[in-house]
Amino acid sequence: MKLLRASVIGSAVLAASIVLTTLLPGCNSSAPREPRLVMVFIDVSLSTLPDRENYKKYIELIVSRLQAGDRMMVCKILDLTIAQFAPIYDAKFPAFNMFSDNSTRYHNTIRTMSAQIAATVDSVLDMRSKVQKSEIVNSFLICDQVMRGWPGKKSIIIISDMQESSNEFNFDTDQLTPAYLANVLATLKLKNRIPKLPGVDVWIAGAYAKDTEQFFAVQDFWKRYLAETGATLRSYSHTLLDFE
């Protein structure tokens, strides 16, 4: 009888654990998932103004995919991306211990953090800044520095039209011939501005160009650039596709 009672109690605990884990972010009945560092760079140059409402939706989608233990860092792409680097949001979603933590309190914490991220990003995107240029390349250099010590999964989401515009290169106004883009890549290599991002997944959202030919020329450049970094380009599109 004692063995039967112990078996019944054990089964009940197991069943309760399975139900609980299905309700918590980052938890399921399989092995625990590695915490992920998600770095999001948002282009706030003037050229992105028409698309900023979509940018807010992309942030909502990204936040909805975060799980317990994940860290999210949100940063701006500016005319001086690396020189003026300062995250607008940087926080780690707390881990959850089903045996000691209160699930209601935990979910309230997650909702509060999610709302804080959305409000912070909205306030930045609602500003009509006078930033004329966007150093997109340098955002990847920052990711290299920040991600080196992270032991788990690493994801980068660049929310931008992907038109690099700096004192050196301007994809908006320059003729994007194969020779020009090859020279851009060679120059970046020469200046040691190709970061090391092996094992990092990259999503590009917001990609835009004035015509189809330019779109594919810019896309080809970023594919080649990311291949040099060792990162995996998961999606390059005007919208955020297949983010997981």
C-alpha positions in Angstrom: 0.0 0.0 0.0 2.9 2.4 0.8 4.5 1.7 -2.5 1.2 2.3 -4.3 0.7 5.6 -2.4 4.2 6.7 -3.2 3.7 5.9 -6.8 0.5 7.9 -7.0 2.1 10.9 -5.3 5.1 10.7 -7.6 2.9 10.6 -10.7 0.9 13.6 -9.4 4.0 15.7 -8.8 5.3 14.8 -12.3 2.0 15.7 -13.9 1.9 19.0 -12.1 5.4 19.8 -13.1 4.6 19.1 -16.8 1.6 21.4 -16.7 3.6 24.2 -14.9 6.5 24.0 -17.4 4.2 24.4 -20.3 2.9 27.7 -18.9 6.3 29.3 -18.3 8.5 31.0 -20.9 11.6 29.0 -21.7 10.2 25.8 -20.2 8.9 22.6 -21.8 9.0 18.9 -21.1 12.3 18.5 -23.0 15.8 19.4 -21.9 16.2 23.1 -20.8 17.1 25.4 -23.6 20.3 27.4 -23.4 19.9 31.1 -22.4 20.3 33.4 -25.4 21.8 36.8 -25.8 19.7 38.8 -28.2 21.3 42.0 -29.5 18.9 44.3 -31.4 20.2 47.3 -33.4 17.6 49.8 -34.6 18.4 52.3 -37.3 17.2 55.8 -36.2 18.5 57.8 -39.2 16.1 60.0 -41.1 15.8 57.5 -44.0 14.0 55.0 -41.7 11.2 57.4 -40.6 8.5 55.9 -43.0 9.0 52.4 -41.6 9.2 53.0 -37.8 5.8 51.7 -37.0 6.8 48.4 -38.5 10.0 48.6 -36.4 7.8 48.7 -33.3 6.0 45.5 -34.4 9.3 43.7 -34.9 10.4 44.5 -31.4 7.1 43.1 -30.1 7.7 39.9 -32.0 11.3 39.6 -30.7 10.2 40.1 -27.1 7.4 37.5 -27.5 10.1 35.0 -28.3 12.3 35.6 -25.3 12.4 33.0 -22.6 13.6 32.6 -19.0 17.3 33.4 -18.7 17.6 35.3 -22.0 19.3 38.7 -22.1 18.1 41.4 -24.5 20.1 44.4 -25.4 18.6 47.1 -27.6 20.9 49.7 -29.2 20.7 52.5 -31.8 22.4 52.7 -35.2 23.6 56.3 -35.6 26.0 58.3 -37.6 28.5 57.5 -34.8 27.2 54.0 -33.8 30.4 52.8 -32.1 31.7 56.2 -30.8 28.4 56.9 -29.1 27.4 53.4 -28.1 25.1 53.1 -25.2 22.3 50.5 -25.0 18.8 52.0 -24.6 17.7 48.8 -22.9 19.7 45.9 -21.4 18.2 43.3 -19.1 18.1 39.6 -18.4 14.8 37.8 -18.1 15.0 36.0 -14.7 15.2 32.3 -14.6 12.3 30.4 -13.0 12.5 27.7 -10.3 9.3 25.8 -10.2 10.0 24.6 -6.7 10.7 28.0 -5.0 9.3 30.8 -7.3 5.8 32.0 -7.5 4.5 31.7 -11.0 2.1 34.6 -10.8 4.8 36.9 -9.5 7.2 35.7 -12.2 4.7 36.3 -15.0 4.0 39.8 -13.7 7.7 40.5 -13.7 8.0 39.3 -17.3 5.0 41.4 -18.4 6.5 44.4 -16.7 9.9 43.9 -18.4 8.2 43.4 -21.8 6.2 46.6 -21.3 9.4 48.5 -20.4 11.2 47.3 -23.6 8.2 48.4 -25.7 7.9 51.8 -24.1 11.7 52.5 -24.3 11.8 51.6 -28.0 8.6 53.5 -28.8 10.0 56.7 -27.1 13.2 56.4 -29.2 11.4 55.7 -32.5 8.9 58.5 -31.9 11.7 61.1 -31.7 12.3 62.9 -35.0 16.1 62.9 -34.7 18.2 64.7 -37.3 20.7 61.8 -37.7 21.6 61.8 -41.4 24.0 58.8 -41.6 23.9 55.2 -40.3 27.0 53.2 -39.5 25.6 49.7 -39.8 28.9 47.9 -40.1 30.0 49.1 -36.7 27.0 47.6 -35.0 28.4 44.2 -35.8 31.8 45.2 -34.2 29.9 46.1 -31.0 28.2 42.7 -31.1 31.6 41.0 -31.3 32.8 42.7 -28.2 29.6 42.1 -26.1 29.1 38.5 -27.2 32.5 37.1 -26.5 31.8 36.2 -22.9 28.3 34.8 -23.4 28.2 31.0 -23.0 24.8 30.3 -24.6 23.1 31.0 -27.9 23.6 34.4 -29.6 21.3 36.2 -31.9 21.6 39.6 -33.7 18.7 41.4 -35.2 19.4 44.5 -37.3 16.3 46.6 -38.0 17.4 49.0 -40.7 17.1 49.7 -44.4 20.7 48.4 -44.6 21.9 51.4 -46.6 25.3 51.9 -45.0 26.0 55.6 -44.8 29.2 56.9 -43.3 32.1 59.2 -44.0 33.7 56.3 -46.0 30.8 54.7 -47.9 27.3 55.7 -48.8 25.0 53.1 -50.4 22.3 55.6 -51.0 24.3 57.9 -53.3 27.3 55.8 -54.5 27.1 53.6 -57.6 26.9 50.1 -56.2 28.8 48.3 -58.8 30.4 44.9 -58.1 33.8 46.6 -58.1 32.7 49.2 -55.6 31.2 46.7 -53.2 34.3 44.5 -53.5 36.4 47.5 -52.5 34.2 48.2 -49.5 34.7 44.7 -48.2 38.5 44.8 -49.0 38.8 48.1 -47.1 37.0 46.8 -44.1 39.3 43.8 -44.0 42.3 46.0 -44.3 41.1 48.1 -41.4 40.4 45.0 -39.2 36.7 45.9 -39.1 35.4 42.4 -39.8 34.3 41.0 -36.4 34.4 37.3 -35.4 30.9 36.0 -35.0 31.0 32.2 -35.4 27.9 30.5 -34.1 25.8 33.7 -34.2 22.5 33.8 -36.0 21.6 37.1 -37.8 18.2 38.4 -38.9 17.8 41.5 -41.0 14.5 43.3 -41.0 13.6 46.6 -42.7 15.8 46.1 -45.7 14.9 48.6 -48.4 16.2 50.2 -51.6 15.0 52.6 -54.2 14.8 49.9 -56.9 15.2 46.1 -57.2 18.7 46.2 -58.6 20.0 48.2 -55.7 18.1 45.9 -53.2 19.9 42.8 -54.5 23.3 44.6 -54.7 23.1 45.7 -51.0 21.8 42.2 -50.0 24.7 40.6 -51.8 27.2 42.8 -49.9 25.7 42.0 -46.5 25.7 38.3 -47.3 29.4 38.4 -48.2 30.2 40.5 -45.2 28.4 38.2 -42.8 30.1 35.2 -44.4 33.4 36.8 -43.6 32.3 37.1 -39.9 31.4 33.5 -39.6 27.8 34.3 -38.6 24.7 32.6 -40.1 22.3 34.9 -42.0 18.9 33.5 -41.2 16.8 36.1 -43.0 17.3 39.3 -45.1 13.9 41.0 -45.8 11.9 44.1 -45.5 10.0 42.4 -42.6 11.1 40.1 -39.8 10.9 36.6 -41.0 11.1 33.3 -39.1 12.6 34.7 -36.0 12.7 32.0 -33.3 
